[in-house]
Amino acid sequence: MKEEKLKEYLLLFPGSSVSTPFTPNTNVYKVKDKIFALYQVKEGYININIKAEPEDNLGYRDIFECVSPGYHMNKKHWSTIKVTGEMPENFFKQVLKESYEIIIKSLTKKQREEIKS
């Protein structure tokens, strides 16, 4: 997936926003001030951190060489995916969606309702 397509996809999620609070080349995607994805382009590849259930993170790392423990994140709950094309795009999109959904579940009922409206 190319960077422009990734940006567009991540902003499709209701309530999502992007900022660069750490460095100008670190794009941070949040919903209600909670991060669900962040990435940098390094050596020509997108390296994106996503949140997942701990057992899913372990599975992703076992199946795909492009997945490693989350860079500068809690290694149990976050993984870094080097977007090389190894992970099929449909699966990659599903992983991104699940990261967003984990964050949505952590919001209060009021915050979730604000996103829906």
C-alpha positions in Angstrom: 0.0 0.0 0.0 1.3 3.4 -0.9 1.5 6.2 1.6 -1.2 8.4 0.1 -3.6 5.4 0.1 -2.7 4.6 3.7 -3.4 8.2 4.8 -6.8 8.2 3.1 -7.7 4.8 4.6 -6.8 5.8 8.1 -8.8 9.0 7.9 -11.9 7.0 6.8 -12.5 5.8 10.3 -15.1 7.9 12.1 -13.5 10.5 14.4 -10.0 9.9 13.3 -7.4 12.7 13.0 -3.8 12.9 12.1 -1.0 15.0 13.6 2.8 15.1 13.9 3.4 15.7 17.6 6.8 13.8 17.8 8.6 14.6 14.6 7.6 16.1 11.2 7.8 12.7 9.6 5.9 10.7 12.2 2.2 10.6 11.4 0.1 9.9 14.4 -3.6 8.8 13.9 -5.9 9.2 16.9 -9.5 9.0 17.8 -10.5 11.2 20.8 -6.8 11.8 21.6 -6.0 8.0 21.8 -3.5 6.7 19.3 -4.6 3.8 17.0 -1.8 4.0 14.5 1.4 5.9 13.8 4.0 5.5 11.1 7.2 6.8 9.5 8.7 6.2 6.1 12.2 4.7 6.6 14.5 3.5 3.9 11.6 3.7 1.4 9.2 1.6 3.5 6.3 2.6 5.7 6.8 1.3 9.2 3.5 1.5 11.0 2.7 0.7 14.7 -0.7 -0.8 15.3 -2.5 -1.9 18.4 -3.7 -5.5 18.6 -4.7 -8.1 21.2 -1.5 -9.7 22.7 -2.2 -13.1 21.1 -2.9 -11.6 17.7 0.4 -9.7 17.9 2.3 -12.9 18.6 0.5 -14.6 15.7 1.3 -11.8 13.3 4.9 -11.9 14.3 5.0 -15.7 13.7 3.3 -15.5 10.3 4.9 -12.5 8.8 8.6 -11.5 8.7 7.5 -7.8 8.2 5.9 -7.7 11.7 8.0 -7.1 14.8 7.3 -5.9 18.4 6.1 -2.3 18.5 8.9 0.2 18.0 9.0 2.5 21.1 5.7 1.0 22.2 4.5 -1.6 24.7 5.7 -4.8 23.0 2.7 -6.8 24.3 0.0 -4.6 22.8 1.7 -3.0 19.8 3.4 -4.3 16.7 5.3 -2.6 13.9 4.5 -3.6 10.4 7.0 -2.8 7.7 4.8 -2.4 4.6 6.7 -4.4 2.1 3.8 -6.2 0.3 4.4 -9.4 2.2 1.2 -9.0 4.2 -1.8 -9.1 1.8 -3.5 -5.7 1.5 -6.9 -6.9 2.6 -5.4 -8.5 5.7 -3.4 -5.3 6.4 -6.5 -3.2 6.2 -8.3 -5.5 8.6 -5.4 -5.2 11.1 -5.6 -1.4 10.8 -9.4 -1.6 11.4 -8.9 -3.8 14.4 -6.4 -1.4 15.9 -9.0 1.4 15.5 -11.7 -0.8 17.0 -9.6 -1.6 20.1 -9.3 2.1 20.8 -13.0 2.7 20.2 -13.8 0.0 22.8 -11.6 1.8 25.3 -13.6 5.1 25.0 -16.4 6.0 27.3 -20.0 5.6 26.1 -20.3 9.3 25.7 -17.2 9.6 23.6 -18.4 6.8 21.3 -21.7 8.5 20.9 -20.0 11.8 20.0 -18.1 10.0 17.2 -21.3 8.5 15.8 -23.0 11.9 15.5 
